[in-house]
């Protein structure tokens, strides 16, 4: 049995990892961040939330790599058997989540810090709204990935 086949380790991981990842994304967005702002002074809550999202981004990068490799191998096996393309819907979902993570953490976060210091073209509020949009879109992509994994 190949690692990418449904019963192999890759098949189990491709069903388990997106579900766990989705749980982390939802727990941070719906439980942790709102709780911080309800309990702490705004600046302290912002610093802690920023740290949570930085840790989440590192976890997301690791999961994108792992799931990307699994999905790439799975698509390659299907293509070799003339049963599909080398690019699968699942791989596109992983790549979309990767883009959202990289753009959100490594492009938007530095811009938000600059805006907080009074620098840059855009306000902190506008950048924060864009950041929320990317996080929400990543969550939807991971939910679709988890849904597709659960179906197989």
C-alpha positions in Angstrom: 0.0 0.0 0.0 1.4 3.4 -1.0 1.6 6.2 1.6 -0.9 8.2 -0.5 -3.5 5.4 -0.7 -6.6 5.8 1.4 -5.5 3.2 4.0 -1.9 4.2 4.2 -0.3 6.7 6.6 -0.6 9.5 4.0 -4.3 8.7 3.5 -4.9 8.9 7.2 -2.9 12.1 7.6 -4.7 13.8 4.7 -8.0 13.2 6.6 -6.7 14.0 10.1 -4.4 17.0 9.6 -6.9 19.4 7.9 -9.6 18.6 10.5 -7.1 19.4 13.3 -5.9 22.5 11.5 -9.4 23.7 11.1 -10.0 23.3 14.8 -6.9 25.4 15.6 -8.0 28.2 13.2 -11.5 28.3 14.6 -10.4 28.1 18.3 -8.0 31.0 17.8 -10.5 33.1 15.9 -13.7 32.3 17.9 -12.4 31.6 21.4 -8.8 32.8 22.1 -8.7 36.2 20.4 -12.1 37.4 21.6 -11.3 36.2 25.1 -8.0 38.2 25.2 -9.8 41.4 24.2 -12.5 40.8 26.8 -10.1 40.2 29.7 -7.0 42.2 28.9 -6.2 45.9 28.2 -6.3 46.5 24.4 -2.5 46.9 23.8 -1.7 43.7 25.9 -4.5 41.8 24.2 -3.2 42.9 20.8 0.4 41.7 21.6 -0.8 38.3 22.9 -3.1 37.9 19.9 -0.3 38.8 17.6 1.9 36.1 19.1 -1.0 33.5 18.8 -1.4 34.4 15.1 2.4 34.2 14.6 2.5 30.7 16.1 -0.6 29.7 14.1 1.2 30.9 10.9 4.2 28.7 11.6 2.0 25.7 12.3 0.1 26.5 9.0 3.3 26.6 7.1 4.3 23.2 8.4 0.9 21.7 7.6 0.9 23.2 4.1 4.3 21.5 3.5 3.1 18.1 4.9 -0.3 18.2 3.1 1.2 19.6 -0.1 3.7 16.7 -0.3 0.9 14.2 0.4 -1.5 15.7 -2.1 1.3 16.0 -4.7 2.2 12.4 -4.4 -1.5 11.4 -4.5 -2.1 13.5 -7.7 1.1 12.1 -9.3 0.0 8.5 -8.7 -3.4 9.3 -10.2 -1.8 11.0 -13.2 0.5 8.0 -13.8 -2.5 5.7 -13.8 -4.2 8.1 -16.3 -6.9 8.8 -13.7 -6.4 12.6 -13.3 -4.1 15.6 -13.4 -0.9 16.2 -11.5 -2.7 19.2 -10.0 -5.7 18.2 -7.8 -8.4 20.3 -6.1 -6.9 19.4 -2.7 -3.4 20.6 -3.8 -5.0 23.9 -5.0 -6.7 24.2 -1.6 -3.4 23.7 0.2 -1.6 26.2 -2.1 -4.4 28.7 -1.5 -4.0 28.3 2.3 -0.2 28.7 1.9 -0.7 31.9 0.0 -3.1 33.3 2.7 -0.6 32.4 5.4 2.4 33.8 3.8 0.7 37.0 2.7 -1.1 37.5 6.0 1.9 36.9 8.2 4.9 38.1 6.2 3.3 41.0 4.2 0.4 42.3 6.1 1.7 42.0 9.6 4.8 44.2 9.0 2.5 46.7 7.3 0.2 46.7 10.3 3.1 47.3 12.6 4.2 50.2 10.5 0.7 51.6 10.4 0.5 51.4 14.2 3.7 53.5 14.3 2.1 56.1 12.0 4.0 55.0 8.9 2.8 53.7 5.6 -0.1 54.5 3.3 -2.9 52.5 4.8 -4.4 52.7 8.3 -4.1 50.0 10.8 -7.9 49.4 10.7 -7.9 48.9 6.9 -4.9 46.5 7.1 -6.5 44.7 10.0 -9.7 44.2 8.0 -7.7 42.8 5.0 -5.9 40.5 7.5 -9.2 39.2 8.9 -10.4 38.6 5.3 -7.3 36.5 4.5 -7.6 34.5 7.7 -11.3 33.9 7.1 -10.6 32.8 3.5 -7.8 30.5 4.7 -10.2 29.0 7.2 -12.7 28.3 4.4 -10.0 26.7 2.3 -9.0 24.4 5.1 -12.6 23.6 5.9 -13.0 22.6 2.2 -9.9 20.5 2.4 -11.1 18.8 5.6 -14.5 18.2 4.0 -13.0 16.7 0.9 -10.7 14.5 3.0 -13.6 13.2 5.1 -15.4 12.2 2.0 -12.7 9.8 0.8 
